């Protein structure tokens, strides 16, 4: 069995040495990315960091200056048409035509993709039901709420059954309920259809909630990549909070734990630490050896806001 072929098959997007400049201004400076199929990947960074340029290159809208790029198994430079056939793009600003009904918007997309009358109608029915738009199918899209328009926009992207979707700011302007509905739709696309999502968002909570892996882009370079949990452990500020079962154990243990703060009334102590498995195991083994009973242990880690502010820089003005 060809291992290289298997690896390529399991990879939705592979980027090596991606570079892009506009005159003397370097926008992307040697980016490397590997995104597995059937996952949600989020690219974060300050405005001007190069996120939009990266998405434009990967979705064939503009050319890279250098780099080896494969999208859905196809060489981006040599096979752009095959890449376009395998991807969908849902931009920050809705592509929905407000004068057409929801059904007509989907029919227009089906006609553009040459699905044929019977297949197109079947696909439209499926998508209207899936995105909870059946009751509103014959209403003008201009009458839709923000959440309905975003669902219709994503449904239009799904008409062609893309393998990879570039999803830009999917919940901008939505209320909390509509945002959570959209999050579940995105998860379902991955879990039910095996779609790969390339997500860009300014809502760090959204990336934390959805993404399997996150990359941070700063001034054209990747400064960190990992799971949300891995990224949070890169910055200081993590700590453990122990609540002891009795006052005797609290008094005996606290002097030996290096606590930064204590509450004698609540029998709690805050201890610096990232909360890693090895660290927790060592702490619990020590407490057990001292016959100290803990009623509750809570791990507090920095959030993605802390990571973002610590690792990224504002673009030069």
N, C-alpha and C positions, 0 to 999 in steps of 0.2 A: 504494500500500500504506500502511495506517495504521501509522505507526511507534509511536505510543502503544499501540496494541493489541498489536503484536508484542512490545514491551517488557513489557507486562503478562503476556502469554502465557509469556514466558521467566522470569518471576518467581514463585517459590513463595509467598513471604511479603513483604509490603511494609508497613512501619510508619512513620507520621509523627506525631510529637508525642504519643506514648503517655504518658499520665499516670494515676497511681493513688495515692490517699491513703486512709488510715484515720484520720479525725479530723484532728488537726494533723500526724500523721506522714506525710510524703511517702515513698512506697515507690518509685515510678517517676516520674522528673522529666523528661519530654519526650524519650522514646527514639525514635530513628530507626534503622530497619534495612531493608536490602534483601537478600533471600536468593534467589539464582538456583535454578531447578529443577535437580534431579539433582546436588545438592552436599551436602556434610556441613558444617553450621554448628554451632559450639559456643559456648555462652554460659557464661562463667566469672565467678566473683566470690566473695567471702567469704560465709559464712553470714550471712543477713540483708541481702544486697545487693539483693534483689528478683528473683532468678532464678526462683524458684517462682511468684511473682506474675505475672511475664511469661508463663510457660508456661501458667498457669491462664487468663489472658486470651486468649491466642492459640488455646487449645484450647476456648474457649467456656464454661469452668467459672465464671468470674466476669466482670463487666462492667468495662470501662475507664471512667475518669472523663472522659477526653478523648483524641482522637487519631483519625487515619484509618488503618484497618487492613484489608488485603486478604489473605486466605489462600486459596491455590489459585484465585485469580481472583475470589473472592467477597467482598463487603463483609461484614465480621464482624458489624457491628451490624444490618444489614438482612437478611442471609441466613445466620443461624447454623446452620440445619438443613443447608444446602448445604455449609457449612464442615465440619460434623460428618461428613457423608457422605464427605468427601475426605481426612480425617485419621485417624490411629491414634495411640494413646497407650500407651506401655509404661512404667509407673511404676517407681520404685525398688523398691517392694515388689510381689512377684509376685501377679498376679491368678489364678493357677492354683488350681483346687480339688484339694486333695490326695487327697480321697476318690474322685475320678473318675480314670479312666485318661487317658493322653495323648490317645487317640483321642476319648474322650467329652468332654474339655475342648474339643477342636476342633469336635466335632459341636454342642456347646452354642452355641458362637460362631456357627457356620453357621446354626443355627436362629434365633438372635436376629437375624441379618442377613437372614433369609427367603431363603436361597439356593436352597431347593428340594432334594428328596432326591437326585436324580442329580447335579446340579451341586455340591451340598455334599459328597457322597462323593468326587467327583473332586478337588475342591479339597483335601480332607483328605488324600487319598493323596499329592497333589503336595507338600503342606507337610511331611508326615511324612518323605518321602524327602529333601526339600531340607534339612531341619534335622536330618537323621541321627537320626530318632526312630522309624523303622519297626519296628526290633526291640523297642523298648520301648513300642510303641503301646498294648498291652493290659495294661500294668502300671500300678498306681496311681501317680499323680504324686507322692504322698508318698514313694515309694521312689526317686525320681529324685535324682541328684546336683544340686548347685547349678547347675552349667553346663547340665545337661539341663533343669532347670526354667526357666532364663533363655531357653534356645532354644525351649522350648514356649511361654513367655510371648510371645516375639516372633512365633512362628508363629501364635498366636491373634490377634495384632494384624494379621497379614498375610492373614487369612481374607477380609477385605473389600477387598483390593487397594487400600490407601490410597495417595494421591499423596504425602502428607507424614506422617512419623512423628516424634512427640515422644518422645525416648528419654532417660529420666532415670536416671542412674547405672547403666548397663547391666551393669557388671562388678563391682559391689560384692560383696565376699565370695568372689570366684572365685579359684582358684589361677592361676598364670601361664599354664599351658597352656590352661585354659578361657577365660581372658581373651583370649588370642590367637585362639582359635577364634571367639569372639564378634566380635572385630574384623574377621575375614575375612568373617563373615556380614554385618556391617554394610556393608562395602565392596561385597559382591556385590549387596546390595539396591539400591545406587546404580548400580553398573555394569551389572547385568543388567536391572533393573526401572525404572531412572530415578527411583527414589524419592528424595525430599528428606528428609534427616535433620536434625532440630533436637536437638542433643545437649547435655545438661547433665551435668557430671561433676566430681568432686573430684580425679580422677587427672589431673594436668596432662600426664603422659606419654601418656595416652589421647587427649586433645585434640590433642596434638602429632602423634600417630601417625595419627589419623583425619581431622581437620578440614581442609577446604579454606580456611575462614576462621574466625577466632575474634574474639569481642567480649568485652571486659572490662567488667564492671558493678561499680561501686563507689558505695555510698550512693545508689542509685537513678539514677545517671547513667552513661552510657557514657564510659569514659576512654580507650579505645583500640579499634581494630578493624583487622584485616588478616590476611594469611596468617601462619602460625607464624613463618616467616622474617622477615617485615616487623616483627612484634612484637618479636622477639629483638633486632633492630637498634635498637630504641628505647631500650635501656638500655645503660650503659657496661659495659666488661669484655671486649669482643671483642678478639681478637689473632690474629696470624699467627705460625706457627712455621716457620722456614726451617732446613733441614738442607743444608749445603753439601757439594759433591762433593769438595772438597780444601781443605787447610789454607790455601793461599795465597789462594784466593778468599775464604775466611772472614775472614782477617785484613784483606784490602783492603776488604771490603764493610761489615763490622760498624760501624766508626766513623761511617759515613754514614747508618745506618738508624734511629737513635734507639731502639735496642734497650733494652728494660727488663730483660732478663736474657740471659745468654749461657752456653754450656757449651763450653769450649775442647776438652774431650776428645771430645765428641759432635759438635762442629762445628755447633751449633744456636744460633739466636738467636730471641728472642721480641720481636715488634714490635707495638705497639698499633695497632688498626685493626679496622674492621667487616668487612673482606673483601669490599667491594663490587666490582663488575666494573671500574669505572673505576680504583679504587684498586689492584687487582691488576694491571691492564694497565700502569699507570704504574710499579709496582715491577718487574715482569718486564722491561719495556723498559729501565729503568735498569740492571738487572743484566746484561742482554744487551749493552748499550753498554759496560759495564765488563769484558766477557768473563768474567763470574763465573758459574760453573755451579752450579745448585741441584739437589740430588738429590731433595729432597722438600719440598713446601709444604703445610702444614695450616692450615685456617681454623677457629678456635675462636670460637664465639658464645655469648652467655648463653643459658641454657635458659628454658623457660616459668616455672619456679619463680622465677627472677630477675625476670622481667617482672611476674609476679603480685605479688611482695612489693614491688616498686618502685612500681607504678602503682596498686595498690588500698589501701584503708584499712579497718581494722576498723570495724564499725558502732558508732555511739555507744551507750553503755550508760546 
